[in-house]
Amino acid sequence: MEQQDSAGSNVIYRHRWPTRIWHWANAVCLFFLLLSGLQIFNAHPALYFGQQSTFDDPALSLTAFRAADRTIHGQTQIGSWTFDTTGYLGASPDRIGNMVPRGFPPWLTIPSYRDLSTGRVWHFFFAWLLVINGLVFLVFSLANRHFVRDLAPSGRELGGIGHTILEHIRFRFHHDGRYNVLQKLSYIVVIFILLPLIVATGLTMSPGMDSWAPWLLDVFGGRQSARSIHFITMALLVTFFIVHILMVLAAGPINEMRSIITGRYKIDPELKEGSS
Amino acid sequence: MTLILTRRRLLRYGALGAGAALLAGCDGISRNPQARNFLQRAEDLTMAAQRALIDRTALAPEFSESEIIQPMRANGSRNVQDDAYHALFDSDFAGWTLPVTGLVEKPLALSLNEIRNMPSRTQITRHDCVEGWSCIAKWTGTPLSGVLDQAGVKPDAKYIVFRCFDTLGNALYYESIDMVDARHPQTILAYGLNDEKLGIPYGAPLRVRVERQLGYKMAKYIKAIEVVDDLSPIAGGKGGYWPDRGYEWYAGI
């Protein structure tokens, strides 16, 4: 992928169009899936592990209670810990500023008001797009050898992982047009673990799919476990997104944005000779 | 310094403003019937995919007695605002019959005792509410397909409509399923829950179990069964109380 743009230039063609289209379509899908998913979660803001809900003993819950002074407080419970999260989780201000019981706040859900059916409509529309987009990307990336050539780390790269981590800690980035080993590993985790996992746990929540593939329930330990793993995977994808954005900002946002929009990426001049 | 602060503030307000505009846009799309209908067409894809993939007789998972760990959680209406219903309940529905009408050769009027004496099926299954929770319980009833066979369903029949005693927000509850789900071996008219007679919170006298779909499809307090070829003339025309209010008619997901 390191074709020289033109003689003497240090701009290379880094991302092919299937990769760019997949990236942006994926970004759009995950945005809508996240916010509509939080709307769905708000219909029953508690998580459990196992085949069914153990209503008296959730693993996580976002609840509201009325204090002695009659004000409404939000509370987040994880295992045996509880935190006061008034204003953000469990209870948050509505349009006119009144504190109301609500799992996630209005600015994190689609629609912003409480509407489970519309949340589901958004969620399943973008779930289909995510899956179709992912399958098309899979076919293209196998055909154009994107996975093998750009994502699979070499033994030498894996051996030098300690060095790459130190360089990242010092915010020293090499712009040679290739992914470094940490990038490769995090993209592999997202593409081959987190995204398939969030789709599979989503399907395990479908009572229809459970009759087709009851083994899904065995794999994830039951429908309510699948729901919790779906939620945890969401949190991991959000974590990836935050680190991804920070890395783009640290590595040069204009160059990085240009490469994922147009494909063209400027490499460090001193690397020009050695790179291709 | 001022420049940096201003720029930072500008960025922050810009981002907040863009975010607010985006979310307002999503609310606008959510409230626009055409846009919402477009998004909801994914439901057709889901139903087509599940119908193509899943064998029509594939069973929902069944569980063991030891997995019944708590009382069944009631979904939807937990009571019926109708004195006549309560009088019927108090007499164990003596004198009451379930009409099975519509596109059938022989309309039926079955008493609760007749239904209890028909072939029965007991299944320990997981009830999945659209809200996200699940609860395992043991349901006993008679397969709907036996009732339909007794009535003789006409070839042009497409849907089974369940009319209910309960009202939600002044509208009578109703639901419908197609013939694939109606003929499914686990689709039963349940009169028993966890070895007891079906109580009021759970939909006495009869509640249909449609184990491969979500809880709101499983009409409670069934008053009448109607076999039809078109759902559009009924109530809101979408085939159910919740489908009329924006929820999927096919709730296999």
Interface residues (C-beta under 8 A of the other chain):
Chain A: F32 L35 I40 F41 A43 H44 A46 Y48 Q51 Q52 S53 T54 F55 D56 W107 I110 P111 S112 Y113 D115 L116 S117 T118 R120 V121 W122 F124 F125 A127 W128 M205 S206 P207 G208 M209 D210 S211 W212 P214 L217 R223 Q224 R227
Chain B: G19 A20 L23 A24 C26 D27 S30 R31 R36 L39 Q40 R41 A42 E43 L45 T46 Q50 L53 I54 D55 A58 L59 A60 P61 F63 E67 I69 Q70 R73 R126 D128 C129 V130 E131 G132 W133 S134 C135 I136 E211 R212 Q213 L214 W242 R245 G246 Y247 E248 G252 I253
